[in-house]
């Protein structure tokens, strides 16, 4: 009986080095994992060596067939990740050690749970992880991190000895609502009243909304959205990660996965929110406005998106990173996971101790949030016993 040969490893310096069909055959349907999305990040220079995101995508091949892949980057900083390890980097520096470069498996600027170990068969997960760790050691990287993996990947990462870290996001669950009012009817009186007041305030200010998908989104719509997006970063005294070239590229490549919400007042667009979606889930990503209007953010980013989910029968709305203010608007706390390997044994032990304490704090925090959930029923919709 012949023993199958071990798969061959190829490290890609960019998505241009692999066929979209090969990659997408493993990537599933989530838009952020698609070849077109990752390629647009690179060709628009949002992701490159100069931006601190050097692509080093791992691929495993068996008999000239792609059997496993991992989006992977060499990082020279920790921006755009949404799992914060600045304290770890600071501790390294205070002890005369270099934390960067580090190796990161993630979707840049996108804190969305999904596949990170793209495999044709489960048996390829371990070789793929072993290749990632070997690559980290070969590069002399301080560490390897995998952010927002799905459950099957999380188990494989844990089995391979990586430390798991817990976080929190807020997700809206569709309970088969036929209308927005059906959803509101599940909420407590005070929360329902607050949302109605917010929506009424926006309507009375003369703001109207357009939900654009696919080819409905014109070049001038993308230009306006980019202005709003950049303005949000300016207000926070930071630099945008993405650019108009990226938005135009994904608009052309992934039209069936994009929802652009535009807010208009007195015949002029004043705000916009960009969302992605697949067969089951809407993903809220970016928003911005060129003027202030009360409750405009909540309507543009949340209530319009919820209406879209109900109309399309989407099961879940992931509203993005952080944001405890989402709780009162029907978004429930969900635990997220990341996985970490540190080359330095002493620091690895210290981080492991920290993560154990942090996990207890996160669990307690989620419990407190669930007690404050805005719904009438004792158990929030979509929760599990």
N, C-alpha and C positions, 0 to 999 in steps of 0.2 A: 504494500500500500504506500503510495507516494505521499510524503508530507508536503502540505501546501507551502509555497514560498512566502516569506514575510513580505508584507507590502512595502513598496518603495516610497521613500519620503522625498517630496519636492517642496521647496520653500519659494513662494511667489513674492516678488517685490511689488506686485500690483495686480489688480483684477484683470488687466489687459492680457495677462499671461495665461488665462484660462478661458475656455469656452463658456459663454453664458448658459448653454444647455447643460453642460456637465455640472456646473456649480448649482444651478437651480434645481436639478434633479434631486439633490440632497437637501436643499434649503427649505423645502416646504413652501407654504403660501404666505407667511408673514412678510410684509413688504420690506422691512428693514434688513432682512437677510438676503434679499434678491441681489443678483449680480449687478443689476442696473443701479440699485441704490448705493451699494458700496463703490461701484465704479464711478458714479457721479461725485461722490465725496472726494475721490482721488483726482479725477480730471478737472474738477473745479478748484483744486489746490486747498480745499478745506482740510484734507488729510494728506500730509506729505512730511518729509523730513523737516522742512522749515517750520511747519506748524507743530512739530513735536509728536507727530503720529506717523512713524515710519512703518509702512506695511511689510509684514513678514508672514503672510498667510500660509498655514500648513496644509499640505495635501498628501494623502496616501493613495497610491495607485497599485492595483493588482491586475496583472496581465493587461496593462495599458488602459485600464478602466479606473475612473475615480471612485474610490470606495469610502473616503472620509476626508473632511476638510474642517478647518477652524479659522475664523477671522481673527487675525493676530497682529499686534502692533508693538513696536519698540517705542516706549514713551520716555520723554525727557522732562516731563512734568506730570501733574495730576489733574489738570484742567479738563473739563468736558466729560467727566466720568460718573458723577453723582453717587459715588461711594467714596467717602472721604478718608484719605490716608495721610493727610498733611502732617499729623502728629507723628506718624511713624517716620516720615522723611526727616522731620525736625530732630527726632531722637537719634537717627543715624548721623545727621550732621553734627550734633552736639558731642557725639562720640568719635568724631574724626573719620566717619565712614560715608561712602557715597550711596545714596538710595536710588539715584538715576544713573544709567537707564534701568528701567524695569520692563517686564514683558506683560502685555495685557491682551486678553481675549474679551472683546466687547464690541458693541456697535457704537461707533463714535457719536457722542453728544445725544445718546438715545437710551434713557433708562427704562427699557422695556424688556420684560422677561421673555425669553425665547431660546431656541436651540443655540448652543455654542459649539457642541460637538456634533457636527453634521456627518452622519454615518449612514451607509447603506444597510448595515447590519450591526446589532449591538456589540458584537465581538470586536469591532474596530474602535470602540471608545477608549479602551485601555491603551492600545498602541498609539493612538492620537495624543493622549495625555502624556504618555512617556516621551513622545517626540517633543512636545511643548516644554517639558521640564528639562530634557536634554539640551534643547536649544537655548533655554535660559542660562543653563550652566556654561554652555559653550560661549555665549555672548558675554559672560561675566556679569549678568544682570543680578540685581539684588534680590529679585522676587518675580513670581508669576502670579497673575490675578485673573480670575474669570468672573465677570460681572453679570448678574441677572440671568443665570442659567435656568432652564426648565427642570422639572423634577427628576427626570431620568438622568440628565447630565449632572445634577447636584449629587445624586447618589454615587455616580461614577467618580466624581471629584473627591467626595468624602472617602470612598474606598481606596483611592489612590494616595490618601494621606494628607490632602489639603485641608486647611482649617476653614470652617464655614462661619460666615458673618451674617447676622440678621439686620434687616432694615424694614421700613414701613412705607407703603404707598396707599393711595385712596382710590378705590374702584367703584363704579356704579354698575349695578346688576339689573338687567331687564327681567322682570318677572312675568313676561308675556303681556305687557301693557298694550292696550289698543290706542290710548291717547295720553298726552301729558297729564291731563287731569286724573287719569287712573293712577298714575304714579304718585301724584300729590295726595290722593286719597289715602295712601298708605302711611302718610307722615303724620306726626303729632300736629295738633291745631296750631301751636305757635310757629313751628317750622314751616308749615304749609302757608300760613298767613304771611310770613316774611318773604317767601319766594314769590308769592303773588304780588306783594308790594313792590319787590324789585323789578319784576317783569312789567308791572303797570307803570312804574316810574320811567323805564326805558321807552315804552310805547308812547307815553304822554309827552316825552321830550322830542318826539318826531323821528326817532330812529327806526329805520326799517332794515330788514335783513334779506340777503340772498345767499342761498346754499348752492355753491357751484361744484360740479364734479366733472372729471374727464375733460373733454374738449370744450366744455362751457367756459373753462378758465382761459382768458385771453392773455396776451403778452403784457398789456397794461395792468391786468389784475395781479400778475406776478410782480411787476415793478412796484405797484402800490404795497403789496404785502411785504416786499423786501424793505421798503421804507419804514413800515410799521415795526417789523422785526428788528431792524437796526436801531430804531428809536427806543425800543425797550431796553436794549443793551446800553445805550447812551444814558438813559435815565438812571441806570445802576452803575454808571461810570466804568463800564467794561467794554470789551471789543467783541463784536459778533463772531461766532464760530463759522457761520455759513455765509453764503453770498448769493447774489442774483443768478449767477451762472449755475450754481447748484440747483436752485429752485426751478429754473427753466429746464434743466436736464431731467429732473425727476418728473416734472410736469409732462414732458414729452415721452418719457420711458415708462412711467407708471400711472397713466391717467385713470385706470380703473381702480386705483387704490387711494385716491386723493379727494378730500373734501375741503374746500376753501369757503369759509364763512366771511362775508363782507357786510359791514355795517354802514349804512348810508343815512345822512342827515342833510336836509335842504338840498338834495341833489348832488351831494358830495360824499365820497367814501371817507369814513373817519376812523375805521378800525377793521382788523382782519384777524382770523384765527385759522391756522393750518392744521388739519387732521389727516391721518392715514386710516385706512380700514381694510379688512379682509372679510372673509365669509362670516366671521363670528364676532369680531371685535373692532371697536373704534379706538384709535390712539390719539389723544390730544397732544400736540407737539409744541407749537409756537404761536404767539399772539403779539399784537402791538396796536397802538392807537396814536393818532396825531393830535387828538384833543381829548379833554376829560369830559365825561358825562357820567352821572351817578348810575352805579350798577351795570355800566356798559361791559365791564370785564366778565361778570358772571353770566350775562345773557349771551355774549359773543362766544365765550369759551365753553360754557357748561350747558345752559338751557337749550341753545340751538343744537348742540351736539346730542343731547338727550333726545330731543325731538327727532333727529335724524336716525338715531338708534331704534327708536320705537317704530318709525315709518319703515325702516329697512329690516326690522326683525333681528337686529344685532343683539347678541347676548350680553356683551360687556363693553364698558367704556372705561378705559384706563386714562385718567386725567393728567398723567405726568408725574413728575417728582414732587415729593413733599406736599405741603399745603393742608394744614389742619382745618383751615376755613372751609374745605370741601365737605367736611363731615356734616355740617348743618344743612348742606344742600343734597344730601343723599348718597355721598360717596363713603364707603365703608373701609376701615383699615384692613390691609392685606400685608402679610409678611413677605418680604423679598429676601433673596439670598445672594451672597457672593462667596467666592472661594479663593484662598490665598496660600501661597507657599513662599517662605522666606529662606534664603540660602544660609543666613547667619544663624547658627543654632541658638545662641543666647537671646537674640531678638525674636526668633520664632517662638521660643518658650514664653517670653514676656507678652507677645501679641496673643498667644493662645490663652493665657490667663486673663488678659483684657477682654477678649472676645467672649469668654465664658460669663464674665460679669455683665458685659454689654447685652448679651442675649437675654439674661434675666430681666434687665431693665426694659428691653424692647417688648418682651412678653407681658410685663406688667403694664406698659404703656398701651399696648393693643387692648388689653382687658379693660383699662379705664375708658378708652375711646368707645369700645362696644357698649359699655354701660351708659354712655352719653349719646348713643345713636338716635337719630331723629325720627325713627319710625314708631308707630303705635304698638306694634306687636312686641312682646318681650324679647324674641329673637329676631334680629334684623333680617330682611329678605336676603336669601342666598347664603346665609351663614350655615355652618355645619355644627352638629352636636359634638 
